[in-house]
Amino acid sequence: MSNTPIDEGATPDLAAEELAGKHGISIEEAKRLIAREGTDRATLDGAAETEKSKAD
């Protein structure tokens, strides 16, 4: 379970939470990547690693 508080009635974005947790990025960043790259996991993993390396 995520420690991120959500608004009552809001649906959690499980794909974004999973991507964020897997790559150590924020949920907002994960949502942005999903919106930009689509839902293919391999593509998202690559994009997340690229974004993470830019931040370091």
PDB file with one MODEL, atoms N, CA, C and O in Angstrom:
MODEL        1
ATOM      1  N   MET A   1       0.840  -1.180   0.000  1.00  0.00           N
ATOM      2  CA  MET A   1       0.000   0.000   0.000  1.00  0.00           C
ATOM      3  C   MET A   1       0.884   1.242   0.000  1.00  0.00           C
ATOM      4  O   MET A   1       1.922   1.279   0.660  1.00  0.00           O
ATOM      5  N   SER A   2       0.475   2.220  -0.721  1.00  0.00           N
ATOM      6  CA  SER A   2       1.234   3.456  -0.838  1.00  0.00           C
ATOM      7  C   SER A   2       1.036   4.340   0.392  1.00  0.00           C
ATOM      8  O   SER A   2      -0.034   4.343   0.999  1.00  0.00           O
ATOM      9  N   ASN A   3       2.061   5.075   0.744  1.00  0.00           N
ATOM     10  CA  ASN A   3       1.949   6.040   1.832  1.00  0.00           C
ATOM     11  C   ASN A   3       1.508   7.404   1.335  1.00  0.00           C
ATOM     12  O   ASN A   3       1.384   8.347   2.117  1.00  0.00           O
ATOM     13  N   THR A   4       1.271   7.510   0.043  1.00  0.00           N
ATOM     14  CA  THR A   4       0.867   8.774  -0.546  1.00  0.00           C
ATOM     15  C   THR A   4      -0.611   9.016  -0.270  1.00  0.00           C
ATOM     16  O   THR A   4      -1.449   8.206  -0.664  1.00  0.00           O
ATOM     17  N   PRO A   5      -0.946  10.118   0.401  1.00  0.00           N
ATOM     18  CA  PRO A   5      -2.367  10.382   0.654  1.00  0.00           C
ATOM     19  C   PRO A   5      -3.093  10.705  -0.643  1.00  0.00           C
ATOM     20  O   PRO A   5      -2.552  11.362  -1.531  1.00  0.00           O
ATOM     21  N   ILE A   6      -4.320  10.233  -0.731  1.00  0.00           N
ATOM     22  CA  ILE A   6      -5.122  10.517  -1.914  1.00  0.00           C
ATOM     23  C   ILE A   6      -6.421  11.163  -1.480  1.00  0.00           C
ATOM     24  O   ILE A   6      -6.879  10.981  -0.352  1.00  0.00           O
ATOM     25  N   ASP A   7      -7.002  11.912  -2.385  1.00  0.00           N
ATOM     26  CA  ASP A   7      -8.284  12.527  -2.104  1.00  0.00           C
ATOM     27  C   ASP A   7      -9.339  11.442  -2.015  1.00  0.00           C
ATOM     28  O   ASP A   7      -9.297  10.456  -2.751  1.00  0.00           O
ATOM     29  N   GLU A   8     -10.284  11.631  -1.108  1.00  0.00           N
ATOM     30  CA  GLU A   8     -11.371  10.665  -0.988  1.00  0.00           C
ATOM     31  C   GLU A   8     -12.142  10.621  -2.297  1.00  0.00           C
ATOM     32  O   GLU A   8     -12.491  11.661  -2.855  1.00  0.00           O
ATOM     33  N   GLY A   9     -12.397   9.456  -2.769  1.00  0.00           N
ATOM     34  CA  GLY A   9     -13.104   9.299  -4.031  1.00  0.00           C
ATOM     35  C   GLY A   9     -12.181   9.244  -5.237  1.00  0.00           C
ATOM     36  O   GLY A   9     -12.626   8.917  -6.338  1.00  0.00           O
ATOM     37  N   ALA A  10     -10.906   9.556  -5.054  1.00  0.00           N
ATOM     38  CA  ALA A  10      -9.957   9.504  -6.164  1.00  0.00           C
ATOM     39  C   ALA A  10      -9.508   8.064  -6.366  1.00  0.00           C
ATOM     40  O   ALA A  10      -9.354   7.310  -5.405  1.00  0.00           O
ATOM     41  N   THR A  11      -9.301   7.697  -7.605  1.00  0.00           N
ATOM     42  CA  THR A  11      -8.828   6.358  -7.930  1.00  0.00           C
ATOM     43  C   THR A  11      -7.306   6.383  -8.026  1.00  0.00           C
ATOM     44  O   THR A  11      -6.751   7.187  -8.775  1.00  0.00           O
ATOM     45  N   PRO A  12      -6.626   5.516  -7.280  1.00  0.00           N
ATOM     46  CA  PRO A  12      -5.160   5.517  -7.369  1.00  0.00           C
ATOM     47  C   PRO A  12      -4.699   5.060  -8.748  1.00  0.00           C
ATOM     48  O   PRO A  12      -5.337   4.216  -9.376  1.00  0.00           O
ATOM     49  N   ASP A  13      -3.609   5.614  -9.203  1.00  0.00           N
ATOM     50  CA  ASP A  13      -3.034   5.232 -10.488  1.00  0.00           C
ATOM     51  C   ASP A  13      -1.980   4.165 -10.208  1.00  0.00           C
ATOM     52  O   ASP A  13      -0.816   4.471  -9.949  1.00  0.00           O
ATOM     53  N   LEU A  14      -2.410   2.920 -10.266  1.00  0.00           N
ATOM     54  CA  LEU A  14      -1.522   1.819  -9.893  1.00  0.00           C
ATOM     55  C   LEU A  14      -0.327   1.690 -10.819  1.00  0.00           C
ATOM     56  O   LEU A  14       0.766   1.351 -10.366  1.00  0.00           O
ATOM     57  N   ALA A  15      -0.510   1.953 -12.106  1.00  0.00           N
ATOM     58  CA  ALA A  15       0.603   1.870 -13.049  1.00  0.00           C
ATOM     59  C   ALA A  15       1.666   2.913 -12.707  1.00  0.00           C
ATOM     60  O   ALA A  15       2.862   2.624 -12.736  1.00  0.00           O
ATOM     61  N   ALA A  16       1.223   4.119 -12.386  1.00  0.00           N
ATOM     62  CA  ALA A  16       2.168   5.175 -12.030  1.00  0.00           C
ATOM     63  C   ALA A  16       2.854   4.865 -10.704  1.00  0.00           C
ATOM     64  O   ALA A  16       4.054   5.096 -10.556  1.00  0.00           O
ATOM     65  N   GLU A  17       2.098   4.342  -9.741  1.00  0.00           N
ATOM     66  CA  GLU A  17       2.701   3.991  -8.457  1.00  0.00           C
ATOM     67  C   GLU A  17       3.744   2.886  -8.621  1.00  0.00           C
ATOM     68  O   GLU A  17       4.810   2.936  -8.007  1.00  0.00           O
ATOM     69  N   GLU A  18       3.436   1.897  -9.443  1.00  0.00           N
ATOM     70  CA  GLU A  18       4.380   0.800  -9.680  1.00  0.00           C
ATOM     71  C   GLU A  18       5.647   1.313 -10.368  1.00  0.00           C
ATOM     72  O   GLU A  18       6.756   0.966  -9.962  1.00  0.00           O
ATOM     73  N   LEU A  19       5.487   2.133 -11.401  1.00  0.00           N
ATOM     74  CA  LEU A  19       6.634   2.676 -12.122  1.00  0.00           C
ATOM     75  C   LEU A  19       7.484   3.552 -11.211  1.00  0.00           C
ATOM     76  O   LEU A  19       8.713   3.469 -11.229  1.00  0.00           O
ATOM     77  N   ALA A  20       6.832   4.386 -10.419  1.00  0.00           N
ATOM     78  CA  ALA A  20       7.548   5.266  -9.497  1.00  0.00           C
ATOM     79  C   ALA A  20       8.351   4.460  -8.477  1.00  0.00           C
ATOM     80  O   ALA A  20       9.518   4.757  -8.223  1.00  0.00           O
ATOM     81  N   GLY A  21       7.723   3.447  -7.899  1.00  0.00           N
ATOM     82  CA  GLY A  21       8.403   2.621  -6.908  1.00  0.00           C
ATOM     83  C   GLY A  21       9.561   1.834  -7.493  1.00  0.00           C
ATOM     84  O   GLY A  21      10.612   1.699  -6.868  1.00  0.00           O
ATOM     85  N   LYS A  22       9.363   1.320  -8.691  1.00  0.00           N
ATOM     86  CA  LYS A  22      10.386   0.503  -9.342  1.00  0.00           C
ATOM     87  C   LYS A  22      11.633   1.311  -9.679  1.00  0.00           C
ATOM     88  O   LYS A  22      12.751   0.804  -9.596  1.00  0.00           O
ATOM     89  N   HIS A  23      11.432   2.584 -10.064  1.00  0.00           N
ATOM     90  CA  HIS A  23      12.558   3.381 -10.547  1.00  0.00           C
ATOM     91  C   HIS A  23      12.953   4.531  -9.629  1.00  0.00           C
ATOM     92  O   HIS A  23      13.868   5.291  -9.945  1.00  0.00           O
ATOM     93  N   GLY A  24      12.276   4.665  -8.502  1.00  0.00           N
ATOM     94  CA  GLY A  24      12.637   5.705  -7.544  1.00  0.00           C
ATOM     95  C   GLY A  24      12.364   7.105  -8.053  1.00  0.00           C
ATOM     96  O   GLY A  24      13.134   8.028  -7.788  1.00  0.00           O
ATOM     97  N   ILE A  25      11.262   7.269  -8.791  1.00  0.00           N
ATOM     98  CA  ILE A  25      10.865   8.585  -9.276  1.00  0.00           C
ATOM     99  C   ILE A  25       9.531   8.952  -8.620  1.00  0.00           C
ATOM    100  O   ILE A  25       8.888   8.104  -8.002  1.00  0.00           O
ATOM    101  N   SER A  26       9.126  10.193  -8.752  1.00  0.00           N
ATOM    102  CA  SER A  26       7.859  10.611  -8.158  1.00  0.00           C
ATOM    103  C   SER A  26       6.683  10.060  -8.954  1.00  0.00           C
ATOM    104  O   SER A  26       6.815   9.723 -10.131  1.00  0.00           O
ATOM    105  N   ILE A  27       5.545   9.974  -8.301  1.00  0.00           N
ATOM    106  CA  ILE A  27       4.334   9.504  -8.973  1.00  0.00           C
ATOM    107  C   ILE A  27       3.948  10.484 -10.078  1.00  0.00           C
ATOM    108  O   ILE A  27       3.477  10.069 -11.137  1.00  0.00           O
ATOM    109  N   GLU A  28       4.142  11.761  -9.842  1.00  0.00           N
ATOM    110  CA  GLU A  28       3.837  12.766 -10.866  1.00  0.00           C
ATOM    111  C   GLU A  28       4.703  12.569 -12.103  1.00  0.00           C
ATOM    112  O   GLU A  28       4.222  12.682 -13.230  1.00  0.00           O
ATOM    113  N   GLU A  29       5.990  12.273 -11.884  1.00  0.00           N
ATOM    114  CA  GLU A  29       6.905  12.014 -13.006  1.00  0.00           C
ATOM    115  C   GLU A  29       6.472  10.746 -13.748  1.00  0.00           C
ATOM    116  O   GLU A  29       6.485  10.702 -14.978  1.00  0.00           O
ATOM    117  N   ALA A  30       6.095   9.730 -12.996  1.00  0.00           N
ATOM    118  CA  ALA A  30       5.641   8.482 -13.610  1.00  0.00           C
ATOM    119  C   ALA A  30       4.385   8.717 -14.452  1.00  0.00           C
ATOM    120  O   ALA A  30       4.271   8.181 -15.554  1.00  0.00           O
ATOM    121  N   LYS A  31       3.454   9.504 -13.947  1.00  0.00           N
ATOM    122  CA  LYS A  31       2.236   9.818 -14.704  1.00  0.00           C
ATOM    123  C   LYS A  31       2.579  10.561 -15.990  1.00  0.00           C
ATOM    124  O   LYS A  31       1.989  10.309 -17.041  1.00  0.00           O
ATOM    125  N   ARG A  32       3.536  11.477 -15.896  1.00  0.00           N
ATOM    126  CA  ARG A  32       3.952  12.234 -17.079  1.00  0.00           C
ATOM    127  C   ARG A  32       4.572  11.306 -18.124  1.00  0.00           C
ATOM    128  O   ARG A  32       4.307  11.443 -19.318  1.00  0.00           O
ATOM    129  N   LEU A  33       5.397  10.365 -17.670  1.00  0.00           N
ATOM    130  CA  LEU A  33       6.020   9.418 -18.599  1.00  0.00           C
ATOM    131  C   LEU A  33       4.971   8.524 -19.261  1.00  0.00           C
ATOM    132  O   LEU A  33       5.051   8.263 -20.462  1.00  0.00           O
ATOM    133  N   ILE A  34       3.998   8.056 -18.495  1.00  0.00           N
ATOM    134  CA  ILE A  34       2.946   7.214 -19.053  1.00  0.00           C
ATOM    135  C   ILE A  34       2.145   7.989 -20.091  1.00  0.00           C
ATOM    136  O   ILE A  34       1.804   7.450 -21.144  1.00  0.00           O
ATOM    137  N   ALA A  35       1.845   9.245 -19.801  1.00  0.00           N
ATOM    138  CA  ALA A  35       1.100  10.070 -20.755  1.00  0.00           C
ATOM    139  C   ALA A  35       1.901  10.290 -22.036  1.00  0.00           C
ATOM    140  O   ALA A  35       1.339  10.310 -23.131  1.00  0.00           O
ATOM    141  N   ARG A  36       3.216  10.455 -21.895  1.00  0.00           N
ATOM    142  CA  ARG A  36       4.071  10.729 -23.042  1.00  0.00           C
ATOM    143  C   ARG A  36       4.430   9.473 -23.829  1.00  0.00           C
ATOM    144  O   ARG A  36       4.443   9.491 -25.060  1.00  0.00           O
ATOM    145  N   GLU A  37       4.724   8.373 -23.114  1.00  0.00           N
ATOM    146  CA  GLU A  37       5.280   7.173 -23.752  1.00  0.00           C
ATOM    147  C   GLU A  37       4.258   6.074 -24.005  1.00  0.00           C
ATOM    148  O   GLU A  37       4.516   5.170 -24.800  1.00  0.00           O
ATOM    149  N   GLY A  38       3.120   6.130 -23.355  1.00  0.00           N
ATOM    150  CA  GLY A  38       2.134   5.059 -23.504  1.00  0.00           C
ATOM    151  C   GLY A  38       2.274   4.049 -22.378  1.00  0.00           C
ATOM    152  O   GLY A  38       2.850   4.355 -21.334  1.00  0.00           O
ATOM    153  N   THR A  39       1.750   2.848 -22.583  1.00  0.00           N
ATOM    154  CA  THR A  39       1.700   1.873 -21.501  1.00  0.00           C
ATOM    155  C   THR A  39       2.614   0.665 -21.680  1.00  0.00           C
ATOM    156  O   THR A  39       2.566  -0.258 -20.867  1.00  0.00           O
ATOM    157  N   ASP A  40       3.433   0.646 -22.709  1.00  0.00           N
ATOM    158  CA  ASP A  40       4.360  -0.468 -22.901  1.00  0.00           C
ATOM    159  C   ASP A  40       5.415  -0.437 -21.794  1.00  0.00           C
ATOM    160  O   ASP A  40       6.136   0.549 -21.640  1.00  0.00           O
ATOM    161  N   ARG A  41       5.495  -1.529 -21.022  1.00  0.00           N
ATOM    162  CA  ARG A  41       6.378  -1.547 -19.854  1.00  0.00           C
ATOM    163  C   ARG A  41       7.849  -1.365 -20.204  1.00  0.00           C
ATOM    164  O   ARG A  41       8.567  -0.648 -19.507  1.00  0.00           O
ATOM    165  N   ALA A  42       8.301  -2.002 -21.273  1.00  0.00           N
ATOM    166  CA  ALA A  42       9.710  -1.887 -21.652  1.00  0.00           C
ATOM    167  C   ALA A  42      10.049  -0.446 -22.022  1.00  0.00           C
ATOM    168  O   ALA A  42      11.098   0.071 -21.637  1.00  0.00           O
ATOM    169  N   THR A  43       9.170   0.189 -22.759  1.00  0.00           N
ATOM    170  CA  THR A  43       9.375   1.588 -23.139  1.00  0.00           C
ATOM    171  C   THR A  43       9.386   2.481 -21.911  1.00  0.00           C
ATOM    172  O   THR A  43      10.228   3.371 -21.792  1.00  0.00           O
ATOM    173  N   LEU A  44       8.449   2.245 -20.996  1.00  0.00           N
ATOM    174  CA  LEU A  44       8.383   3.047 -19.772  1.00  0.00           C
ATOM    175  C   LEU A  44       9.614   2.841 -18.901  1.00  0.00           C
ATOM    176  O   LEU A  44      10.138   3.798 -18.333  1.00  0.00           O
ATOM    177  N   ASP A  45      10.078   1.603 -18.792  1.00  0.00           N
ATOM    178  CA  ASP A  45      11.285   1.334 -17.992  1.00  0.00           C
ATOM    179  C   ASP A  45      12.477   2.106 -18.559  1.00  0.00           C
ATOM    180  O   ASP A  45      13.243   2.717 -17.813  1.00  0.00           O
ATOM    181  N   GLY A  46      12.624   2.071 -19.869  1.00  0.00           N
ATOM    182  CA  GLY A  46      13.723   2.798 -20.504  1.00  0.00           C
ATOM    183  C   GLY A  46      13.605   4.303 -20.307  1.00  0.00           C
ATOM    184  O   GLY A  46      14.591   4.975 -20.002  1.00  0.00           O
ATOM    185  N   ALA A  47      12.408   4.824 -20.481  1.00  0.00           N
ATOM    186  CA  ALA A  47      12.194   6.265 -20.308  1.00  0.00           C
ATOM    187  C   ALA A  47      12.427   6.687 -18.864  1.00  0.00           C
ATOM    188  O   ALA A  47      12.991   7.752 -18.613  1.00  0.00           O
ATOM    189  N   ALA A  48      11.999   5.862 -17.914  1.00  0.00           N
ATOM    190  CA  ALA A  48      12.189   6.187 -16.496  1.00  0.00           C
ATOM    191  C   ALA A  48      13.673   6.202 -16.144  1.00  0.00           C
ATOM    192  O   ALA A  48      14.128   7.087 -15.420  1.00  0.00           O
ATOM    193  N   GLU A  49      14.424   5.237 -16.645  1.00  0.00           N
ATOM    194  CA  GLU A  49      15.860   5.208 -16.372  1.00  0.00           C
ATOM    195  C   GLU A  49      16.567   6.405 -17.005  1.00  0.00           C
ATOM    196  O   GLU A  49      17.486   6.972 -16.415  1.00  0.00           O
ATOM    197  N   THR A  50      16.135   6.784 -18.205  1.00  0.00           N
ATOM    198  CA  THR A  50      16.718   7.957 -18.865  1.00  0.00           C
ATOM    199  C   THR A  50      16.435   9.218 -18.063  1.00  0.00           C
ATOM    200  O   THR A  50      17.335  10.030 -17.846  1.00  0.00           O
ATOM    201  N   GLU A  51      15.202   9.389 -17.623  1.00  0.00           N
ATOM    202  CA  GLU A  51      14.829  10.565 -16.814  1.00  0.00           C
ATOM    203  C   GLU A  51      15.585  10.575 -15.491  1.00  0.00           C
ATOM    204  O   GLU A  51      16.052  11.621 -15.041  1.00  0.00           O
ATOM    205  N   LYS A  52      15.700   9.417 -14.881  1.00  0.00           N
ATOM    206  CA  LYS A  52      16.394   9.329 -13.601  1.00  0.00           C
ATOM    207  C   LYS A  52      17.865   9.692 -13.746  1.00  0.00           C
ATOM    208  O   LYS A  52      18.427  10.369 -12.886  1.00  0.00           O
ATOM    209  N   SER A  53      18.499   9.239 -14.847  1.00  0.00           N
ATOM    210  CA  SER A  53      19.910   9.553 -15.052  1.00  0.00           C
ATOM    211  C   SER A  53      20.122  11.040 -15.347  1.00  0.00           C
ATOM    212  O   SER A  53      21.170  11.592 -15.014  1.00  0.00           O
ATOM    213  N   LYS A  54      19.141  11.686 -15.964  1.00  0.00           N
ATOM    214  CA  LYS A  54      19.222  13.134 -16.199  1.00  0.00           C
ATOM    215  C   LYS A  54      19.186  13.898 -14.879  1.00  0.00           C
ATOM    216  O   LYS A  54      19.859  14.918 -14.729  1.00  0.00           O
ATOM    217  N   ALA A  55      18.401  13.407 -13.927  1.00  0.00           N
ATOM    218  CA  ALA A  55      18.240  14.074 -12.635  1.00  0.00           C
ATOM    219  C   ALA A  55      19.478  13.918 -11.755  1.00  0.00           C
ATOM    220  O   ALA A  55      19.733  14.756 -10.890  1.00  0.00           O
ATOM    221  N   ASP A  56      20.247  12.853 -11.970  1.00  0.00           N
ATOM    222  CA  ASP A  56      21.433  12.605 -11.136  1.00  0.00           C
ATOM    223  C   ASP A  56      22.570  13.466 -11.517  1.00  0.00           C
ATOM    224  O   ASP A  56      23.639  13.381 -10.913  1.00  0.00           O
TER     225      ASP A  56
ENDMDL
END
